[in-house]
Amino acid sequence: MFRRLSDTVLASPQISIADLAEAKALGVGLVINNRPEGESDDQVPGTEIEAAARGLGMDYIAIPVTHAGFSGPQVEAMTAALANSAGKVLAYCRSGTRSTLLWALTQASEGADLEAVTAQAADAGYDVSPVRPLMDMLKARNG
């Protein structure tokens, strides 16, 4: 269920409370919720995920991404969360795609090799081409 984007970042479709024990066992220290609350009737509320994660000793942050796209503050928040986490990070949304795209944007904003980022996402089953122009712009501006 968890897909490896890097040595320290995992992406996932919507998680359940039970999935948190597996995340903890894998060394996850931070859970990032990239899903807006109330997006669908079947999603576990972020407050429940947060309480369970914290109960297991993991940190939790919500950086919701709607289908409207990505913003500078979201990229900055994700960058800060990744930089300040202890242990691995598990980011999730409905399918894992928005989490992966936001991760790719953070990598670009830090000057990462975009071909490597694209390949890492593809290895995990995700396509970053929808944000590739933005990745190129972020890398050119910040890399």
C-alpha positions in Angstrom: 0.0 0.0 0.0 2.8 2.4 0.9 4.9 3.4 -2.1 8.5 4.5 -1.8 9.3 7.9 -3.3 12.7 8.1 -1.6 14.7 6.6 1.3 12.7 8.8 3.6 9.4 9.5 1.9 6.4 7.2 1.3 3.2 8.0 -0.5 -0.1 6.3 -0.1 -3.8 6.3 -1.0 -6.1 7.0 1.9 -4.9 5.3 5.0 -6.9 3.8 7.8 -6.2 3.8 11.5 -4.9 0.3 11.3 -2.4 1.3 8.6 -0.6 3.6 11.1 0.9 0.6 13.1 2.5 -0.6 9.8 3.8 2.9 9.1 5.3 3.1 12.6 6.9 -0.3 12.1 8.5 1.1 8.9 10.1 4.0 10.8 7.6 6.7 9.9 7.8 9.6 12.3 5.5 12.1 10.4 2.2 11.5 8.7 1.2 14.2 6.2 -2.4 14.4 5.2 -2.7 16.0 1.7 -6.5 15.4 1.5 -9.0 18.1 2.2 -11.6 17.2 4.9 -14.9 16.0 3.5 -13.6 15.2 0.1 -15.6 11.9 0.1 -17.9 10.1 2.4 -15.6 7.1 2.8 -12.4 9.0 4.0 -11.2 8.7 7.5 -11.4 12.2 9.1 -8.0 13.8 9.5 -8.7 14.3 13.2 -9.0 10.6 13.7 -5.8 9.9 11.8 -4.0 12.6 13.8 -5.1 11.3 17.1 -4.1 7.7 16.3 -0.7 8.8 14.8 0.1 10.9 17.9 -1.0 8.0 20.1 1.7 5.9 18.4 4.3 8.6 18.8 4.2 10.0 15.3 3.8 13.6 14.3 1.0 14.7 12.0 0.4 17.7 9.7 -2.3 18.5 7.3 -1.4 20.2 4.0 -4.6 19.8 2.0 -4.4 20.0 -1.7 -7.7 20.3 -3.7 -8.1 19.5 -7.4 -7.6 23.3 -8.0 -3.9 22.7 -8.0 -0.8 23.6 -6.0 0.2 26.8 -4.4 3.5 28.3 -3.2 2.5 28.0 0.5 1.7 24.3 0.1 5.1 23.7 -1.5 6.7 25.7 1.3 4.8 23.8 4.0 5.7 20.4 2.6 9.3 21.4 2.2 9.4 22.5 5.9 7.6 19.4 7.0 10.1 17.1 5.2 13.1 19.1 6.4 11.9 19.0 10.1 10.7 15.4 10.3 12.4 12.8 12.5 12.3 9.5 10.7 10.5 8.6 7.5 7.5 10.5 6.2 4.2 9.1 5.0 2.2 11.4 2.8 -1.3 10.4 1.8 -4.3 11.6 -0.2 -7.1 9.8 -2.1 -4.8 8.0 -4.5 -1.3 9.2 -3.5 -1.0 11.2 -6.6 -1.4 14.7 -5.0 1.1 13.7 -2.3 3.6 12.6 -4.9 3.1 15.7 -7.0 3.6 17.9 -4.0 6.7 15.9 -3.0 8.1 16.4 -6.6 7.5 20.1 -6.4 9.4 20.3 -3.1 12.3 18.4 -4.6 12.3 20.8 -7.6 12.3 23.8 -5.3 15.4 22.5 -3.6 17.3 22.0 -6.9 17.0 18.2 -7.2 17.8 16.4 -10.4 14.3 16.4 -12.0 14.9 13.4 -14.2 15.8 11.4 -11.0 12.7 12.8 -9.2 10.5 11.8 -12.2 12.0 8.3 -12.3 11.5 7.8 -8.5 7.9 8.8 -8.8 7.4 6.5 -11.8 9.1 3.6 -9.9 6.4 4.2 -7.3 3.7 4.1 -9.9 3.1 7.9 -10.2 3.3 10.3 -13.2 4.6 13.8 -12.4 4.1 15.1 -16.0 1.1 17.2 -14.9 3.4 19.4 -12.8 6.6 19.0 -14.8 6.4 22.6 -16.2 6.1 23.9 -12.6 8.9 21.6 -11.5 11.1 23.1 -14.2 10.2 26.7 -13.1 10.8 26.0 -9.4 14.2 24.4 -10.2 15.2 27.3 -12.4 14.2 29.8 -9.8 15.5 28.1 -6.7 18.0 25.4 -7.9 
